[in-house]
């Protein structure tokens, strides 16, 4: 446990907000600003209760709320921060997702949800940005990326078969895509054009990412080009929430919170 974690957590006894809610919001704020970072061990309920001079029940309620909102988790009897901030590595930098997971200090893995050959009409290809596919045939893959067995991002890719002949037979689905392309086709991406926006997760995608339906998320679309200027990949991803979007609440939710507090 970080040596000063106990000193960081406090309550205001003059406030009308109940103690468990104060503890929860205090810890949530520390997690979101990364004072308490991923994998930080938290005080036990008894330790924190003694430090704040409140009942263990108060701390239990706060921890249970943080677990439900997926900011912390319990493993082998120890509560630990489980929140991961993704924005810098996934969206501000042109970094392959697999490499970004490693850069975050996590153990990466990939689950292949779907892979198949699809035929796109000219209108769809134009909308995506493809202009030179002779037959409209693409290799489609949809995969879920994990860090330390926690789902982080779901990504679908469209790869033109005339650029990657045979990929539909040889690509297993769990390999890092960039490394596979370099190993089998001898080139790497030269340019990436990425656009991101805040969205609310659909029920299906939220379920895959272990999030609640309509949770705030980042959607990213990425067009990849090779050294010859050919567009070789169109990708679209949805990530678990970034702290930049934690404030995306409805007016009704905001009014309810203001009224209660």
Secondary structure, 3 states (H helix, E strand, C coil): CCCCHHHHCCCCCCCCCCHHHHHHHHHHHHHHCCCCCCCCECCCHHHHHHHHCCCHHHHHHHHHHHHHCCCEEEECCEEEECCCCCHHHHHHCCCCHHHHHHHCCCCEEEEEEEEEEEECCHHHHHHHCCCCCCCCEEEEEEEEEEECCEEEEEEEEEEECCCCCCHHHHCCCCCCHHHHHHHHHCCCCCEEEEEEEEEECCHHHHHHCCCCCCCEEEEEEEEEECCCCCEEEEEEEEECCCHHHCCCCCHHHHHHHHHHC
